[in-house]
Structures are given as C-alpha cells and as structure tokens.
C-alpha cells in the first residue's frame, strides 16, 4: 500500500485537493480532523493537556483559544504540546492505515499540513504538494474571518516555504487555474501511481 503525503502551506487549497482524492476512492487521513477529535469531549488529549496546561480544559474539552494563550511565545511550551499530541495523532494514523490495508486499498492519502515541519516525509512513499502563487494565497487567507496580515506573517514563519516544499515534492498540484483543472491533475496523479503499482506487481 502506497502512502501519499499531502501537504501545502495555508491558503493553497489543500483541503479541497484532499476531497478530490477521496472522490476518486482514495482513503484520506485528515490530521487536522484527528486533532479536533482528540481535543473534543471524550478525546484522548483532554486529560494529558489538562494536566500539562492547567486551565485549558473547559466543559471536558480542550479550549483551543485558552491553549493558544498558554503556549504563545513560549517555544518550550510548544514542544511540550507537540510531544503529547504527536503521539496521539500517530496512534490514530496507524489505526487508519490498518483499516485501509485490511480493506485492500492500494493507495492512501495522509493529509498532513506540517509534513515537512514535523519531519514526516520519511513516513510516506510519495509527496504531493498543493501550491498557488503567493498573491493568490494571501488573497485567499485574508478573506477568512478574523485573519490579518500580521497573523498570516506569523503562520508563514512557522511553515516551510512553498518553494522548498515544491523542490521536495514528487507531484505538485497547482490550484490557481480552478477546481476542474486541479481535479484533472489529481486524477493524473492517481492514475500514474496505480500504473506504477501495477508495473511493480507485474515484475514481482
């Protein structure tokens, strides 16, 4: 089973691209959704984060705003948070992979926004980077509620530059030409990977 790491900086269109893979029958693991589930009432991260960061649990769920305030500007607190959450996300990811393998899927997508930042590229077989010109990226992000240029600069400072991601990608999906064009690119990627797997199987 081939593991595809799907990544891209904020505002590049990664979430829409992930949906395109799913519509083509490729199981998609959403790392952001996994974190939301861990933070929700009954989630596995609620207890550990409540102990590590007093005051961030409200009504038996992690209050993301309170958590952000607790770690703001404190790299050591960021590391503490990542150490807790990455272990739990890893467990949910393994469960997803086991299920996909049992169901006989040949391809899976791991939608991981911070793939390079967390050194996750070594855990996938192929990397797909979603990209768009910087001016379009900025326009998309600033259209989001509550977003400011200052916040965007702060977010981008924590992310691997788009140019570096593109250099390390096996495939790049360009999203500035519209959804239909992007979907055609995703179809071509899925077809190419299935062909590659078929050729490997034929040689075996």
NORCORKA-V963975 format. One record per residue. N is the residue number from 1. RES is the residue in one letter. SS is DSSP state (A for helix, B for strand, O for the rest). PHI is phi in whole degrees, 0 to 359 (* if undefined). BURIAL is b if it has 9 or more other C-alpha atoms within 8 Angstrom, else e. Layout:
n->[N & N]
res->[RES & RES]
ss->[SS & SS]
phi->[PHI & PHI]
burial->[BURIAL & BURIAL]
This chain:
n->[1 & 2 & 3 & 4 & 5 & 6 & 7 & 8 & 9 & 10 & 11 & 12 & 13 & 14 & 15 & 16 & 17 & 18 & 19 & 20 & 21 & 22 & 23 & 24 & 25 & 26 & 27 & 28 & 29 & 30 & 31 & 32 & 33 & 34 & 35 & 36 & 37 & 38 & 39 & 40 & 41 & 42 & 43 & 44 & 45 & 46 & 47 & 48 & 49 & 50 & 51 & 52 & 53 & 54 & 55 & 56 & 57 & 58 & 59 & 60 & 61 & 62 & 63 & 64 & 65 & 66 & 67 & 68 & 69 & 70 & 71 & 72 & 73 & 74 & 75 & 76 & 77 & 78 & 79 & 80 & 81 & 82 & 83 & 84 & 85 & 86 & 87 & 88 & 89 & 90 & 91 & 92 & 93 & 94 & 95 & 96 & 97 & 98 & 99 & 100 & 101 & 102 & 103 & 104 & 105 & 106 & 107 & 108 & 109 & 110 & 111 & 112 & 113 & 114 & 115 & 116 & 117 & 118 & 119 & 120 & 121 & 122 & 123 & 124 & 125 & 126 & 127 & 128 & 129 & 130 & 131 & 132 & 133 & 134 & 135 & 136 & 137 & 138 & 139 & 140 & 141 & 142 & 143 & 144 & 145 & 146 & 147 & 148 & 149 & 150 & 151 & 152 & 153 & 154 & 155 & 156 & 157 & 158 & 159 & 160 & 161 & 162 & 163 & 164 & 165 & 166 & 167 & 168 & 169 & 170 & 171 & 172 & 173 & 174 & 175 & 176 & 177 & 178 & 179 & 180 & 181 & 182 & 183 & 184 & 185 & 186 & 187 & 188 & 189 & 190 & 191 & 192 & 193 & 194 & 195 & 196 & 197 & 198 & 199 & 200 & 201 & 202 & 203 & 204]
res->[X & X & X & X & X & X & X & X & X & X & X & X & X & X & X & X & X & X & X & X & X & X & X & X & X & X & X & X & X & X & X & X & X & X & X & X & X & X & X & X & X & X & X & X & X & X & X & X & X & X & X & X & X & X & X & X & X & X & X & X & X & X & X & X & X & X & X & X & X & X & X & X & X & X & X & X & X & X & X & X & X & X & X & X & X & X & X & X & X & X & X & X & X & X & X & X & X & X & X & X & X & X & X & X & X & X & X & X & X & X & X & X & X & X & X & X & X & X & X & X & X & X & X & X & X & X & X & X & X & X & X & X & X & X & X & X & X & X & X & X & X & X & X & X & X & X & X & X & X & X & X & X & X & X & X & X & X & X & X & X & X & X & X & X & X & X & X & X & X & X & X & X & X & X & X & X & X & X & X & X & X & X & X & X & X & X & X & X & X & X & X & X & X & X & X & X & X & X & X & X & X & X & X & X]
ss->[O & B & B & B & B & B & B & O & O & O & O & O & O & A & A & A & A & A & A & A & A & A & A & O & O & O & B & B & B & B & A & A & A & A & A & A & A & A & A & O & O & O & O & O & A & A & A & A & A & A & A & A & O & O & O & O & B & B & O & O & B & B & O & A & A & A & A & A & A & A & A & O & O & O & A & A & A & A & A & A & A & A & A & A & A & A & A & A & A & A & A & A & A & A & A & A & A & A & A & A & A & A & O & O & O & O & B & B & B & B & B & O & O & O & O & O & O & O & O & A & A & A & A & O & O & B & B & B & B & B & B & O & O & A & A & A & A & A & A & A & A & A & O & O & O & O & O & O & A & A & A & A & A & A & A & A & A & O & O & O & O & A & A & A & A & A & A & O & O & O & B & B & B & B & O & O & O & O & A & A & A & A & A & A & A & A & A & A & A & A & A & A & A & A & A & A & A & A & A & A & A & A & A & O]
phi->[* & 270 & 262 & 259 & 271 & 256 & 213 & 168 & 290 & 304 & 80 & 273 & 103 & 295 & 298 & 295 & 295 & 300 & 297 & 293 & 298 & 298 & 294 & 270 & 89 & 267 & 299 & 239 & 264 & 259 & 297 & 297 & 296 & 297 & 295 & 302 & 295 & 294 & 277 & 288 & 305 & 88 & 287 & 293 & 273 & 300 & 298 & 300 & 286 & 296 & 286 & 285 & 229 & 307 & 97 & 270 & 263 & 231 & 54 & 65 & 222 & 283 & 276 & 298 & 293 & 294 & 295 & 300 & 293 & 291 & 249 & 303 & 69 & 233 & 306 & 293 & 287 & 301 & 296 & 297 & 298 & 298 & 298 & 286 & 288 & 297 & 297 & 290 & 295 & 301 & 296 & 291 & 293 & 297 & 296 & 298 & 295 & 299 & 294 & 298 & 295 & 297 & 276 & 85 & 287 & 268 & 232 & 222 & 248 & 254 & 277 & 232 & 306 & 256 & 302 & 285 & 296 & 260 & 57 & 272 & 297 & 285 & 260 & 235 & 266 & 221 & 240 & 246 & 253 & 264 & 217 & 202 & 301 & 301 & 292 & 289 & 304 & 299 & 300 & 297 & 291 & 291 & 281 & 284 & 301 & 78 & 274 & 230 & 298 & 296 & 296 & 298 & 300 & 296 & 296 & 296 & 294 & 267 & 250 & 298 & 305 & 304 & 299 & 290 & 297 & 300 & 298 & 261 & 274 & 277 & 220 & 238 & 258 & 271 & 253 & 277 & 257 & 102 & 294 & 297 & 295 & 297 & 296 & 297 & 295 & 294 & 302 & 294 & 295 & 298 & 296 & 295 & 288 & 295 & 297 & 299 & 295 & 297 & 294 & 296 & 296 & 292 & 279 & 289]
burial->[e & b & b & b & b & b & b & b & b & e & b & b & b & b & e & e & b & b & e & b & b & b & e & e & e & b & b & b & b & b & b & e & e & b & b & e & e & b & b & b & b & e & b & b & b & b & e & b & b & b & e & e & b & e & e & b & b & e & e & b & b & b & b & e & e & b & b & e & e & b & b & e & e & e & e & e & b & b & e & b & b & e & e & b & b & e & e & b & b & e & e & b & b & e & e & b & b & e & e & b & b & e & e & e & b & e & b & b & b & b & b & b & b & b & b & b & e & e & e & b & b & e & e & b & b & b & b & b & b & b & b & b & e & e & e & b & b & b & e & b & b & b & e & e & e & e & b & e & e & e & e & b & e & e & e & b & e & e & b & b & e & b & e & e & b & b & e & e & b & e & e & b & b & b & b & e & e & e & e & e & b & b & b & e & b & b & b & e & b & b & e & e & e & b & e & e & e & e & e & e & e & e & e & e]
